[in-house]
Amino acid sequence: MFDFVRNNKRILQGVLLLLIIPSFVLVGVESYQNRGDSNNGVASVDGRSITQQEWDDAQRRQIDQARQQMGPQFDQKMFETPEAKREVLENLVAERAVNAEIARSHLTVSDQALITAIQGTGFKKPDGSFDMDAYKAALAAQGMTPEMFDARMRRDMAIQQLAGSIQSTAFAPRSVASRISDINDQEREVQELLFPIANYLPQVKVTDDMVKAFYDKNATLFQIPEQVKAEYVVLDAAAVEKQVSVTDAEVAAFYNANQKRFVTPEQRTASHILITKAQGAKPAEEAAAKAKAEAVLAEVRKNPADFAEIAKKQSQDQGSAAQGGDLGTVERGGFVKPVEDAIYALKDGEVSGIVASEFGFHIIKVTSVKPSVQKPLEAAKAEITDELKKSKLSKKYSELAESLNDIVFEQSDSLKPAADKLGLQIQTVDGLGRKANPALGAAPYNNDKFLTALFSNESIKNKRNTEAVEVAPATLIAGRVVEFKPATKRPLAEVEAQIRQRVTQEEALRLARQAGEAKLAAAKASGDASGFGDVKILSRTKEPTVNTAGALAVFKADVTKLPAYVGVDVPGVGYGVYRIGKVSQPAQLDTTRRTQEAQQIGGLVGQAELYNFVEAIKVKNKAKINAAGAKPAEQAD
């Protein structure tokens, strides 16, 4: 909607990528410690280098995160262009410059803010409390400790606070926002006159010479690219699974060694009534609270079935009183020790005496007890088999992958030795080009890395096996060229009808344009509206009532003098001439939308301010990209 957004999209993307750091996702960008000699860095900031390895790691993280977020729409090729990789490096430079500024300015995040952020990362127990064990396990799976993640969170939160403080100071003058909204709301009265291609087709005579000239001039349109017929073998999970089995004896041995894993622990639910006492209460106050608790206990013992009703009336625990004192399922470590000890000392349905804690005096009732249960071997068999099989699959895949690489290299004139030894099937595919074909989908041979290896000189000229290429996680493919077909040009006779149709359309469009331009010139000279259609109202905020190409031309037209005229090619139709008779504002303005537009404009100004700030601190920290070293790894000389 705003040209500013379009014209500055690339600039703003860099800033947004800096801000969209997955602070609360347990992926974690590695520490920017210098892992290589400064002379070998691809860039440097504040006297410290960014190594090629750091750049490669950042590219892999970006691809992994995009794959998770985009799902089936993910296309890795869009992240493998030199421009995309260069942008990753520029963002690393910007991020390090921001880090240096944060350190220099001693910007910090409070412990309480950090705790609140971590508790908001989604690790919750059924009762809503923070699940520390799950949190630590998730960090461990990413190779991180809580201390490492704390430091990471502090840094990212500091960046967000810094960015927010800069953006919040930016504003767009009301006159600017109002002017942009005026342009957006502007209405133009338009009349259309079309010159359809169909009206000029009878006038077109396409000769053989015209067909031949088009064929010669546009040779690339009729090129059949080089192709190969290839054999290949694939090592993937399905191929490995056929070679892996788990015996009953292995399952039994695992079960016997890990029986505690298959025990469902005892589960208890309990309720309580709390009579509170203030911290540092005087002896008399404490005695009064205890006396009240004893009175409530007497009432409970007299009417044990009414525990929940008594709790609703008498308990001073605001969190549970309304639920009849229900504490839910009890877990070790979830309550203060005197309360927890009392719960685990009672039998199902029993009521405790007075239990004192730092919060006051409790009366506790155990409402249910489910004893611990040992899952029998037969019930655990499927789970154990699956776990053992996964472990064996991983190990077996590594062994077979190493063997595949060795065999296809050592016996490079055939795939049969690898297929026979590793239990793989040799398959054949025809019509492969140098680049992946979207029509072939995710087939393992339809992969740019594999195709690059397949079209190498060694593979084409010497018919050597390719190396084993990883085309997906835990998926290797090796191949060899059976037949090579060089690039050819489709014969003229085969494409003549296609060319004749296209030339006919182009000539008809030329005649339509010629007639339309003549009408345009005449209308500009006279201001006449004869021949034009009914008046239509066009606005940028509504769907156009004429074709899109015409609408865009109308809004680009100079309307300082009316009537104004503009002509444009209309794809699939012909040529259109448009008469703009009036420019006005709508009688009633959409104030809600204008307020939103003003906010959007202010946001864009804030982003621009942030971009300028980042550029300034890059200069301040002597950020530099080494042009010689900053070449993507696979393109290095």
N, C-alpha and C positions, 0 to 999 in steps of 0.2 A: 504494500500500500504506500509506503514512503520510499522515495528514491534514495534517501540517505541510507536506509538499511541495505538496499541492494548495492549501492556504490561503495559502502564500507564493510561489506560482508566479510571479506577476507581478513581485514584488520581486526574486526570484532571477534572472529573465530579464534584468533590467537589468544585474546584475552579470556574468552569463555573457556577455552581448553585449560588455561591456567587455573581458572576458578573451579571447573568441574573436576576436582580431584576427589576420588572416592574415599573421603576421609573416614567414613564409618563402615567401609567394606573391608573385610579382613584380607586385603591383597597386599597393601603396603608397598610404597615405592622404596627401593633399597636406599641405604644411607649413601649420601653423596661423598663418601670418602674417596680420595684419589686412589684409584686402583691401577694406575699405570704411570709411566714416566711422563712428566709434563710436556716434554717435547713431542710425545706421540699422541697428545690429546686432540680431539676433533674440535674442541672449543675450550675457552677458559673464562672464568668469572672470578673476580676478586683474587687473582693470583693462583687459583686452583683450577686444574684441568678437568674436563669431561672426557672420559676415555671412550674409545670405540665400543668397548664392552658395555658401558653404561648406556650408550646410544642404542645398541642392539637390544639390550634388556628392556628399555623403554618402548621400543617398537613392538617387541613381543607382548608386553603387558597391554599395550593399546589394542593389539589384535585379539588377545584373549578376552579382554573386557567387551570389545565390540561383538565378538562371537556370542558371548553370553547374553548381551542385551538385544541383539538383532535377530537371534535365532535363525529361522529358515531364510530370512532376507540377507543374511551375512554374505558378503562377497570380499574375500581376502585380497583380491587384485586391487581394489580401490585403496588399500593401505600399503601397497608394495611399489607405488610409483616413486620416482625420485623426489617429486614435490611433496608427497605425503611424508616421506622419511625426513626430508629437510625440515618440515614443519614440526615434527617431533623434536628434532634437535633444537630448533629455535625456542620451543616451549621449555625444554630442559634449561636452556640458558636463562630464560625469563624467570623460571622458578628458582633457580639458584641465586639470581640477583635479588629476588624478593626475600629469600632466606637470609642473605647477607644483610639486607636492610633491617629485617626483623631482629637479627642478632645485634647489629650495631645500635639499634634504637632501644634495646632491652625490652621489647614487647613480650608480655607473658600472659598466660591464661591461668586463672585461679584454679586451685584444687577442686573447689566446689563445682565450678563450671565444667571441668574435665569429668568429674564423677557423674554429673547430670547427663553429659553427652554419652558417656559409655553406657550408662543405664538405659539410654534410649536406643541402643543398638539392636534390641529385639530378643535378647537372651532372657526369657522369662520362664519361671516355673508355672505350673497350673494355677497356683494361688496368686500369681501376679508379681511375686518377688523376683529379684535378679538372680539368675542361675549362674553362679560363679564357675561351677565345674564345666558347664557347656561352653562358657566364654573362654576359659583357659584351653579347653580341648580344641576349639575352633582356631585359636591363636597358634597352638602347637602344630596344627595341620598346615599352617602357613609358615612354619619355621620361626615363629615369633614368641617372645615372652610378654607378659603383661607390661613389664617395664619398657620394652621396646615399643609396644603399641601405644603406651601412655605418651612417650616422647613424640611418636608419629602424630598422635591426635593433637597434642599441644601445638605442634608446628602447623598443622592444617587449620586448626581453629584460629591461630594467630593470623594466618594468611587471609582467612575469611573475614576476620574482624578488620584487618587493614584494608582489604578491598571494600568492605561495606562502609567504612568511615570515609573513604575517598568518594565513593559513588553517592553517598548521602549528602555530600556538600555541593553536588552539581545540580543545576536547575536550568530549565529553558524559559526564557522570557515569555510572558503571556502573549505578547504580540506575535512572537514566532509561532507558538502553538496554534494561536487563533488563525494566523495566515495559512498555515498548512492545512488546518481543518476546513478553512474556506475553500481552498483548492480542491480538497477531497469531496466537499459537498457540492461543488459547482455543477450546474446543469447546463447542457448545451442542446439547443433545438436543432435537429439534423434532418435533412432530406437525402435520400439515397437514390442513386441511379447506377444500375448494374449493366455491364456489357458482358453477357455470358459467353463462355468459350463455345458452347453448342451452336450459337448463332453464326459462328465464323468457320465451323468445320467444313461446310460445303464449298467454301472458297479455297480450301487448302488442297494443293496438288503436290504430293511428295514423290520426287523422282528417285530413280535408282542411285543417281549421283549423290543426292542428299543423304540417302541411307548409308552409302559407302563413306561419305565424309564424316558422318556421325560415328560410324564404326571405327574409323581410323583415329579420330580425335579423342575418343573415349575408350581406348583399349583396355584400361584398367577395369572398366565395368564388366568386361567379358572374360576376365582372367580366371582361369581355374588354377588355384594355388597348388603348389607341390603337395603331394600326399604320400603316405606310406601304408603298407599293409604290415602288421606287426604281430609277433607272438609275445605273450607275457605270462608271468606267474605272479600271484598275489599272496602275500603272507599277512593274514589278518586274524582277528579273534576267532572267526569261524573255522579257519584252517587249523589254528592251534588247538581249538577245543576238541577236534577229532582225535588229537594225540594225547589228551589228558584225561585221566580217570581217577576216581577216589574210591578206595576199598572200604568195606564195612569195618575192617580192622583199624584202619586209619581214623575213621570216624569215632570208633569206640575209644581209641587211645587219646584222642583230643578231648572227648567228653570227660574221661576219667581224670585228665590233667587239669581240666578247667571247670570242675563241677560247680564252683561258686558262681560262675557266670550264669548258670541256668537255675538259680534259686530266686524265686519271687519273694522279696523280704516281707516280713509281717507288716500289715497296714492297719493303722488305728485312726479312728475319728473321735474327736472329743469336743465337749462344750465347757464353758466356764462362766462363772459369775465373778466379776471383779469389783471389789470395794477399794477405791483408790486412796492413796495417802500422798501428800505432797513431799517433794524432796526436802530433806532437812526438817520434817515435821516435828513439832514438840511432843514430848512423851504423852501429854494429855490428848493431843490430836490423834496420835497413833493409837492410843488406847480406845478412843472413841470409834475410830475406823474399824478396829478389830472387833469391838463389841457389836457393831452393826453387822459385820461379817458373820459373827457367831449367831446372831438373831436370824439372819438369812439362812444360814446352814440348818438351823433348827426347823425353819419353815420347809426347807427342801427335804429333810429327813422325814418330816410329817407327811409331805405329799411328793414323793420322789417322781411320780409320773408327771408332775407339773413343772419340772425343772426349766423347760423352755419358757413357759409363761412367767415364772418367777424371774428368770434372767432378763426378759424384756422389761420388767418393771423395776428390778433392783440393780442390775449390773451397770456399772459406770464405765464400761469399756465401749466407747462410741462405735468402734468398728464391728463389734459382734453382737451387741445387745439386741438390735432390731431383728437379728436372725436367731434369737433365742439362745445366744451365747455360742453359736456354732463356730468352731475353730477350723473346720474342714479336716482334710487328711493331715496327720501329724508326721513330720519328718525329723530325724535326728538333727540337732543343730538349729532347728527353726524357732525354738522358744528359749526363754531364760532357763537355767538349769533346774531350779526348784520345781518349776511348772512341768518341765519335760520329765524329770525323775518321777513326779507324782503320776503323770499320764501313763508311763510305762510300768508303774507299780500296781495299777488298778486292773481289775478284771472287767470284762464286758458288762456294762450296766452299772458298775460300782460308782459311788460318789466318794470323793475324798473328804478329809477334814479340812481345816483352814491351812492353806499353803501360803506362806509369806514370800514375797519377792520385792524387788526394788520398786515395783509399781503399786504395791498394795497387798491386799489379801484376796486369794482366789479360792473358789469352791469349784472343783473339777469333776466332771462326769465323763467316763469313757462310753461312747455311744455305739461303737462297733469295733471288733477285733477280727482281722482276717489273718490267720496264721501263715507263716512262711511256707512256700510250696517248692519242692524240688521237681523241676521239669524232667520227665523220664527221657532216657536216651532216644527212644523211638520218636518222641515229640520234637526233640532237638535235632534229629538226624538231618533234615532238609537244610536247616540253617548252617549246621557244621559242614555239610557237604559243599554247600555254596561257598562258604568262606575258604575251605581248603582248596576248592577248585580255582577260585580267583588267585590264590597265592601261587598255585602250580602254573596257572596260565601265564602269570606275569614272568615267572622264572623261565618257563618253556619258551615264551615268545622271545625273550632276550637271547636264549641259546640259539633258537632257529634263525633269528635276525642276523646274528654274527655269522652263522654258517652260510646263510644265503649270500651275504656280502662276499665272503671268501670264495664260494664256489663260482658265482657268476663272474668273478674277476679272474680266478685261476683257470677256469674252463670256459673261456669267453666266446667260443664259437657255437655254443648250443645251450639252451635252457634245460635240456633233458637231465643232465646230471643233478642239477639243483632240484628239479621236480621229483625225480626218483628218490633222492636221499631225504628230502624234507616232506614228502607226501603231498606235493602241490600239483595242481592241474595246469597244464599248458593250454592257454586259450588264444584265440586269434581275433583280431579286429582289423577292419579295412577302412580306408578313407580318413585317416587321421591327418590333421594339418599341424602347423607349427604352434598354433594357439588353441586353447580349449574352446570347444563348441558348446554354447549354452544349451543347444538342443539335446546334447548327450547327458546333461545333468551331472550327478556326482559320481559317475563311473570312475574307478581308480585310474584308468588310462586317460581320462579327460582332465588332466591336470597339467598346468603350465610347466612345473618343474620336471615332470616325467617327459613331457613332449620336448622340452629343451634337450634333455639327455638323449632322447630317441632321434632327434634331428642333428645330433653332433656328427662331425666328420668321421669319427671312429665307428659310429653306429651305421651311418649310411654307406660310406665307402668301403669299410672293412667288414661290415656285417657283424660287429662285435656286440656282445651283450652290454646293456647299460648297467650302471651301478644300481643297487637297490635304493629306490627313492621313497622317502616318507611322504605320502600324499594326504594322510590324515593321521590322527593319533592312533598309534599301534597298527598302522597299515603301511606295508612296504610293497612296492611293485618293481619288478625288473623286467626288461623286455629286449627284443632284438628286431631289427628290420628284416622282413622277408622279401618285400618288394618296394622299390622307390619309384614314384611317378613324378617327373619334373613338372614344373608349372607350364601350362599350355593356354592357348587362347581359343575360346569357342569359335567355330567357323561361322562366317557371315550368314550362310544359309540357315544355320540353326537359330540365329537371333534376329533374322531380318524382320519377321512380323512384329516382334517386340520393339525393334528400333523404329519401324514405320509408324507404329501407334504412338510412340513417344514424340517423334518429330512432328506428327500431325497435331498433337496436343500443344506442343511448343509454338508451332506456327500459328495455330488458332489463337493462343494466348497473345502472341505478338500483334495479331490483327485487332484483337479486342483492346489491348493496351493502346494501340495506335488510335483507334476510334475514341477511346475514353480520354486520352490526352488531348485530342482535338476538341472534344466537348468541354474539358476542363479549361482549356485556354479561352474558348469562346465565352463560357460562363463567367470567368474572371473579368473579362473585358466588359461584359454587359450587365453583370449582376442578376441575370435572368434566372428564374426558377423553373422554366418550362422543361418538362420531361422528367423532373425529379418526383419522387414518391411523396407520401404523406409525411407530415412532420412527426418526428419521434424525439423523445426526451432521453438523453444519455447522461448518466452520472457514474462516477467512479465507485459509488457505494452500492450500486445495483447491477444486476445482470444486464448486459447490453442487449438492446432490441434490434441491433444489426449484427453482422458477423464480427468476430473478434478482431480480425485484421483491420476492418474498417473503423471499429471503435477506438483501437489504439491510435490510428492515424488521426482521427478526429480530436483526441485529447492532446496530441502532439502539435496540432495545427496552431499557427499564429492567429489569434483572434483580436488583435488590437484594432483591426478594421473589419467591419461586418457589412455584408455577408462575406464569409471566408470559404474558400474551396480547397479541397485536398483530394488527391487520387492515390489509389494503392492497388497492388495485385491482391486478389482474394483467392487464396489457395483452394483448388477444387472447383472454383466458380468461374473466375475470369478477372475482370477489372472493375473496380468500383470508384465512382466519383461522389463526393459528399459535400453538401451545401450546409454551412453552419450559419443559421440566421440570427440566433440570439444566445447570449450567455447570461445566466442569472443564478441567484441563490434560492434555495427552496423557501417557501413561505414559513415553514416551521422547522427549526433546527433540532437535531437529536442531541440534546444536552448530555445525556448519559454517554453516548459514544464519543462526544467531544472531550469529555472528562477523561475517558479511557485513553484517547489519542494523546492528550496532554501528558498523561502518566507515561505512556510509551516513549514519547519524545524525550521526557526527562530521563527515563531509563537509558536511552541511547546516548544522551549527553553524558550521563554518569559513566557509561562504558567507555566512551571516548576519553573522558578524564582519566579513567583507570589505565587505559592503554598508554596515554601520554606519561603517566606516572611510571609505569613499568619501563617504558623506553628511557625515561630520565635516569632511573636507578641502574639500568643496564650500562648507560654511559658512565655514571658515577662509580660503578664497580668494574669498569674497564672490561666489559663483556666483549668477547671476540670469538668469531667462528673462524676456524682455520680452514680456509678455502681448499687448500691442498689435501688436508686430512678429512674434511667433512664430505666424503664420498661414501654412499651406501656400500656396505661390506661386499656384496656380490658384484659391485661394479668396480671395485678397486683394481688398479693396474697390477 
